[in-house]
C-alpha cells in the first residue's frame, strides 16, 4: 500500500474562498476525508484542523497545499512549519502554485539546497507583500481621517440632562443602574464621559 496523500486548506474568515484550493486538491485525487481546512486568520498556529492533520500524518506521507502562505502568516512561521513537517515528521510537501517546491524531487544535497533557497525567497516575498498591504491600508486610513472621515461606531452623545444625572448620582439619589439607563450608556462609557465632564468643568 502506498503512502497517504493529504491536503490542507486555510482561508481567513474574510476570504471565504476555499473553492479554489479545494478544486486544486481534488485534481490530485485526494480523498475528501484527507482534506483538512481551517477558517481562521492564520496569525498563529492555534488551528485545530492543522494540528489534527500534523498528528495524523506519518513519515513519507505526502501533503499538498495550494500556496506557500497557507503554512503561515510570516517568514519565520512558514520556515518553522516547513522544517517541522519535512525534517521532524519526514513528510513530503508539494506546493501546487510553485512546482519547484516539491520535496519528492532532488533528495540529494543540491536538490535540497535549491529547494531551501526557493522556500526562503518565497516566504520572504509572501511576508513582504502582506506588510505592503498593511502599509497601504494604514496610509489609506490616515488619508481618509485627514479628510474628516470617521471610523468605528458613532460616538455616543451625552444626554442634555447629563449634569443633572451626575449630581443625582453623586448625591446617591440615583444608583448606577438607573444612571446608565437614563444616559443610555454602558458603564465604561458612562465613567469615561464622567471623567471628560469633570475635566472640562473643573473650577
C-alpha positions in Angstrom: 0.0 0.0 0.0 1.4 3.4 -1.0 2.0 6.4 1.2 -1.1 8.5 2.1 -1.8 11.9 0.4 -3.3 14.8 2.4 -4.4 18.3 1.6 -4.5 21.4 3.8 -6.6 24.5 3.2 -6.6 27.7 5.1 -8.9 30.6 4.5 -9.4 33.6 6.7 -13.0 34.5 7.8 -12.8 37.5 5.4 -11.8 35.5 2.3 -14.2 32.6 2.4 -12.9 31.4 -0.9 -11.9 27.8 -0.2 -13.3 26.7 -3.6 -10.1 27.5 -5.5 -8.0 25.5 -3.0 -10.5 22.6 -2.9 -10.6 22.3 -6.7 -6.8 22.1 -6.9 -6.6 19.4 -4.2 -9.4 17.4 -5.8 -7.5 17.4 -9.1 -4.8 15.5 -7.2 -7.4 12.8 -6.3 -7.0 13.4 -2.6 -9.9 11.8 -0.7 -12.3 14.2 1.0 -11.6 12.6 4.4 -7.9 13.5 4.0 -8.5 17.2 3.3 -8.3 19.4 6.4 -9.5 23.0 6.5 -9.2 25.9 8.9 -11.2 29.1 8.6 -9.1 31.3 10.8 -6.7 34.2 10.2 -3.6 32.2 10.4 -1.8 34.8 12.6 -0.8 32.0 14.8 -0.9 28.2 14.7 -3.6 27.6 17.2 -5.6 25.9 14.4 -7.4 22.7 15.3 -7.6 21.1 11.9 -3.9 21.8 11.1 -3.0 20.2 14.4 -5.1 17.2 13.7 -3.5 16.8 10.3 0.0 17.0 11.6 -0.8 14.4 14.3 -2.3 12.1 11.7 0.4 12.2 9.1 3.3 9.7 9.2 6.7 9.5 7.8 6.8 9.5 3.9 3.2 10.7 3.7 2.5 13.5 1.2 1.0 16.9 1.9 -0.4 19.1 -0.8 -1.0 22.9 -0.3 -2.1 25.4 -2.9 0.4 28.1 -2.0 3.2 28.6 0.5 1.4 31.2 2.6 -1.2 28.5 3.7 1.5 27.4 6.1 1.8 30.7 8.0 1.5 34.4 8.0 5.1 35.4 8.2 8.6 34.3 7.1 9.6 32.7 10.4 6.4 30.7 10.8 6.5 29.3 7.2 10.1 28.2 7.6 9.5 26.7 11.0 6.4 24.7 9.9 8.3 23.5 6.8 11.2 22.3 9.0 8.9 20.5 11.4 7.0 18.7 8.6 9.9 17.8 6.4 12.7 17.2 9.0 10.9 16.1 12.2 7.9 14.3 10.7 9.6 13.2 7.5 6.7 14.3 5.3 6.9 15.3 1.7 5.3 18.6 0.7 4.1 19.8 -2.7 3.2 23.4 -3.2 0.9 23.4 -6.2 1.4 27.1 -7.2 5.2 26.6 -7.2 6.3 23.3 -8.8 9.9 23.9 -7.6 8.7 23.3 -4.1 8.2 19.6 -4.3 10.3 17.7 -1.8 9.9 14.5 -3.6 12.4 15.8 -6.2 16.0 16.4 -5.6 16.6 14.4 -2.4 20.3 14.9 -3.0 22.3 17.8 -1.4 22.0 20.1 -4.4 18.2 19.5 -4.7 17.7 20.2 -1.0 19.8 23.3 -1.2 17.9 24.7 -4.2 14.5 23.9 -2.5 15.6 25.7 0.6 16.6 28.8 -1.3 13.3 28.9 -3.2 11.4 28.4 0.0 13.2 31.2 1.8 12.7 33.6 -1.1 9.0 32.8 -1.5 8.4 33.1 2.3 10.1 36.5 2.3 8.1 37.7 -0.7 4.8 36.5 0.9 5.5 38.3 4.1 6.7 41.4 2.3 3.5 41.6 0.3 1.4 41.4 3.4 3.5 44.1 5.0 2.9 46.3 1.9 -0.8 45.7 2.0 -0.9 46.7 5.7 1.1 49.8 5.0 -1.2 50.8 2.1 -4.3 50.2 4.3 -2.8 52.4 7.1 -1.9 55.1 4.6 -5.5 55.0 3.2 -7.0 55.2 6.7 -4.7 58.1 7.6 -5.6 60.0 4.4 -9.3 59.4 5.0 -9.0 60.7 8.6 -7.2 63.8 7.3 -10.3 64.4 5.2 -12.6 64.1 8.2 -13.8 60.6 7.6 -14.6 58.9 10.9 -14.1 55.2 11.5 -15.8 52.9 14.0 -19.2 53.3 15.7 -20.5 56.8 16.1 -19.6 58.4 19.4 -22.4 58.1 22.0 -23.7 61.6 22.8 -24.4 62.6 26.4 -28.0 63.5 27.1 -28.9 67.1 27.7 -29.6 66.5 31.4 -26.2 64.7 31.9 -25.0 67.3 34.6 -28.3 66.7 36.5 -27.8 62.9 36.3 -24.3 63.2 37.6 -25.4 65.4 40.5 -28.2 62.9 41.5 -25.8 60.0 41.2 -23.1 61.8 43.3 -25.7 62.6 45.9 -26.8 59.0 45.9 -30.3 59.9 44.9 -29.7 57.7 41.8 -28.0 54.3 41.7 -25.6 53.4 38.9 -28.1 51.2 37.1 -30.7 54.0 36.8 -28.0 56.5 35.8 -26.9 54.2 33.0 -30.5 53.7 31.9 -31.2 57.4 31.8 -28.0 58.1 29.8 -28.4 55.1 27.5 -24.8 54.2 28.0 -22.7 51.2 29.1 -20.9 51.5 32.5 -17.5 52.0 30.8 -18.8 54.8 28.5 -20.6 56.5 31.5 -17.4 56.6 33.5 -15.4 57.8 30.5 -17.9 60.6 29.9 -17.9 61.4 33.6 -14.1 61.9 33.6 -14.4 64.1 30.5 -17.1 66.1 32.1 -15.1 66.7 35.3 -12.1 67.7 33.3 -14.0 70.3 31.2 -16.0 71.6 34.2 -13.1 72.0 36.6 -13.3 75.2 38.6 
